[in-house]
């Protein structure tokens, strides 16, 4: 399912960053452009996996969400409050 694929994409990226002892990583709004995945649901998935991952990470301690438009920015801003 699409939600699981998106979750796995974020998780695999975070695991790879951790394995390479990366301290900071940035993510764009994955799948919300040409693929048309709902922006709100994508943001919820991204934030959930990142929060869960940061609770156990030894190296990754900063995650940036790069928003390409104001709508995505507002969604992330609201969900992260």
C-alpha positions as CSV (number, residue, x, y, z in Angstrom):
1,X,0.0,0.0,0.0
2,X,1.1,3.6,-0.7
3,X,1.2,4.6,3.0
4,X,3.5,1.7,3.9
5,X,5.8,2.5,0.9
6,X,6.1,6.1,2.0
7,X,6.8,5.1,5.6
8,X,9.4,2.6,4.5
9,X,11.1,5.2,2.3
10,X,11.6,7.5,5.2
11,X,12.6,4.7,7.5
12,X,15.2,3.3,5.1
13,X,16.7,6.7,4.6
14,X,16.9,7.3,8.4
15,X,18.5,3.8,9.0
16,X,21.1,4.5,6.3
17,X,21.9,7.9,7.8
18,X,22.3,6.2,11.2
19,X,24.5,3.5,9.8
20,X,26.8,6.2,8.3
21,X,26.8,8.2,11.5
22,X,25.1,11.2,9.9
23,X,23.9,13.7,12.4
24,X,21.4,15.7,10.3
25,X,19.2,14.8,7.3
26,X,16.7,16.7,5.2
27,X,13.6,15.4,3.5
28,X,11.5,17.0,0.8
29,X,7.8,16.4,0.7
30,X,8.1,12.9,-0.8
31,X,5.3,11.8,-3.2
32,X,3.1,14.9,-2.8
33,X,4.0,16.4,-6.2
34,X,3.7,14.4,-9.4
35,X,2.6,11.3,-7.5
36,X,-0.3,13.1,-6.0
37,X,-0.2,11.6,-2.5
38,X,-2.3,13.6,-0.1
39,X,-0.1,16.3,1.5
40,X,-1.7,16.0,5.0
41,X,-1.3,12.2,5.1
42,X,2.2,12.4,3.8
43,X,3.2,14.9,6.5
44,X,1.6,12.8,9.2
45,X,3.6,9.7,8.1
46,X,6.9,11.7,7.8
47,X,6.5,13.2,11.2
48,X,5.6,10.0,12.9
49,X,8.5,8.0,11.6
50,X,10.9,10.8,12.3
51,X,9.7,11.2,15.9
52,X,9.8,7.5,16.5
53,X,13.3,7.2,15.0
54,X,14.8,10.1,16.9
55,X,13.8,8.4,20.2
56,X,16.3,5.5,19.5
57,X,18.8,7.2,17.3
58,X,22.4,7.5,18.5
59,X,23.7,9.7,15.6
60,X,20.8,11.4,13.8
61,X,19.7,14.3,15.9
62,X,18.4,16.8,13.4
63,X,15.8,16.3,10.7
64,X,14.8,19.1,8.4
65,X,11.6,19.0,6.3
66,X,12.0,21.0,3.1
67,X,8.7,22.3,1.9
68,X,8.4,23.4,-1.7
69,X,5.2,25.4,-1.3
70,X,3.3,27.3,1.3
71,X,0.6,24.7,1.7
72,X,3.1,22.0,2.7
73,X,4.8,24.5,5.0
74,X,1.6,25.3,6.8
75,X,0.7,21.6,7.2
76,X,4.1,20.7,8.7
77,X,4.0,23.9,10.9
78,X,0.6,22.9,12.3
79,X,1.5,19.3,12.9
80,X,4.8,20.0,14.6
81,X,3.3,22.4,17.1
